[in-house]
Amino acid sequence: MTQPHTPLQAATDDFGTIKLIGLGGVGGIVARYLLMYLAANTNPARVVLIDGDAFEAHNAARMSFTEFGNKAAVVRDDLIELVGDSQVTLSTVESFVAPDNIESLLHEGDTVLLAVDNHATRQLVGNYCRDRLDDVCLISGGNDGVGEDSSGSLHRGTYGNVQVYQSENGRDLSPHLGAYHPEIATPSDELPTELSCTEAVLSTPQILFANLATASTMLNAFLLYVCDCLDYQEICFDIAEGVMRPLQLPVPKAVPTQ
């Protein structure tokens, strides 16, 4: 007879500081259910919402918001009631992550949920976590847009993936974001801070339900992490194919410094 699995329970009495970068189609969903989960627990948690972009009329087809304005601030105002009288604190940084501010945004011991739509930011955040932080968990999720991306590849918008990078006491426990993803190691796009106003508006359309799948997969990885039972480094899915596959990837050996 098959024994029932042990219920998932948080393996910590303090969730620490969680930085959610990107509050668009994926990040807005992550924020809502992350706060619901944290508020339902009795453990302290500090959540920081980070985004320099603003909600505009053309976002309404795939994002939920109540007013126009900075995404981090609007999401905070929309979701603050979920925190209630719990031990969760909620704050915002109304800026994009960039080389000149990343040191002030990400710190030792953070759990970083990266929900952005460009590889340049994934490279920046991934490299910083790998090179500058000894203790960190980075969960990065994304899905391809509909049509041609910045590298010229054509996508139908149904594929997505979530990567997990963990470092403990300066030792890599999983591959960094660019280890097996050349599109992140050498991105063909630019940081949002480097785009003109016209370029920033021309984002690649995404499928709402692929965003939902990405957000759910990120939250699943977060749950497994805080319950100390996360045993995969990447998970890929395609909503058109009806598949989801966890991947076990070897950690690249560090190159000795001369």
Secondary structure as UniProt FT lines:
FT   STRAND          17..21
FT   TURN            25..26
FT   HELIX           27..40
FT   STRAND          45..50
FT   STRAND          54..55
FT   HELIX           57..59
FT   TURN            60..62
FT   STRAND          69..70
FT   HELIX           71..83
FT   TURN            84..85
FT   STRAND          88..93
FT   TURN            99..101
FT   HELIX           102..105
FT   TURN            108..109
FT   STRAND          111..114
FT   HELIX           119..132
FT   STRAND          136..143
FT   STRAND          146..148
FT   TURN            150..151
FT   STRAND          154..156
FT   STRAND          159..168
FT   TURN            169..170
FT   STRAND          171..172
FT   TURN            177..178
FT   HELIX           182..185
FT   HELIX           192..194
FT   HELIX           197..201
FT   HELIX           208..226
FT   TURN            227..228
FT   STRAND          234..238
FT   TURN            239..242
FT   STRAND          243..247
//
